[in-house]
Amino acid sequence: MKHPLNPDAPRTALRVENATLIDGTGAAPVTDAVVIADAGGTLTYAGPAATAPPTPPALPGASGPGAAGGTTVIDAAGRVVLPGFFDCHVHLAYAHGAHPGRRGELDPVLVTLDTAARLRQTLDAGITTARDLAGLSAGFRIAVETGRVVGPRLHTAVRVISHTGGHADVRLPDGTDLSAGMSELADSVDESRLAVRRVLREGADLVKICATGGMGSPYDQPDDEGLLEEEIRAVVDEARRHGNKPVAAHAQGNAGILNAIRGGVTSIEHGYGMDDRAIEMAGERDIFVVPTLSTVYAGINKDTMAPYHYEKKVRWSGLTKENISRAIAGGSRIALGTDAAVGPHGQNLMELSYLVDLGMSPMDAIVAGTRTSAELLGLADRLGTLTAGRAADLVIADGDPLADIGVLGDPAHIVCVVQDGRVRKDTAGIVAGATAASAASAASAASPDRRER
């Protein structure tokens, strides 16, 4: 059978043995577990070895650990196997620390090649699915789907909708857009509807809006409101009318967060200023919160940041931790997102440590990065848990993440990545017939942001 992400590559059935299974549902780990996927990349079993189907007999003339009945066998050697993780808030078209208003100065060929490298780097970190929230064209999603490049499966917003002078307005006074098309401006209800239609025409999988100001924009504050509530309602309605697309809201200050919640968005991105009322309202309306704590824990560097940016980050960091800790304690529906580009690419799962630092158990953090994130992206019927009928997206990690969640944040501890049944990374040599591609993955995992400019 041909693999859907690379039509020219053959794919066999898969069997992971001698593993400790953390399946993404929140259930207790299973020691001495087996995970089995068929040749179509669909899981058929994940559970104790004692009740697993037997290993098929070896094919005539075949030898070696990967030759059983045409099945690729992976000996986890006691390591932990988990579902492939999600990052629901990335900006893969931008290098770490790059300003969106400068991308137009770069050669687009180099931007494309560097973006492809970041896709690979993100996959090697254990992220098998990512949601890009501005800057990434739909062509990259198609490139991954058709095997032109290797990376996480993608949902992309393409652009972000902002009002003139708002968080995503990086134009010069004469209207010159230095972001190479990161944002779409809208200043009325009708313009908001048109903006949605434009981004959907460019192939967007979802719509992103700015409900507040932000940290990196020089002329506003996180407490400033962005699109009006009625404009947000128009965006949500227009997205509903076109395939019921989800709407993600950049929302940091509480007033804009409340506007976004009342406007009917699918997710609050950042949520730094959420008060008790906002937490309660989001819960009542089943709205996801993507807190992007990496921007607070790993995204502050006085030496590389503009003074206004550094000042805002320092002023908001303590408030963010306090509010998101309350949201976690209050049972908010937390999905994992990092805002990678603001922080480093390729270290996405450090976000799990920050969630734990603010009150989540390690198991709950893992669920946030797998099952809950799959629910946010509308993919829970195929991804997010290692259960029969789901796609064979999985990672194998050194160390015990329930004892030390930080092991998942180091890409060197992610020794094997399987995406849709195909081995994408194997730095420990636990897959029979490891190839040069595995060595390339090892180099990628060892050098986060190695191509960043």
Disulfide bonds with the S-S distance in Angstrom:
none
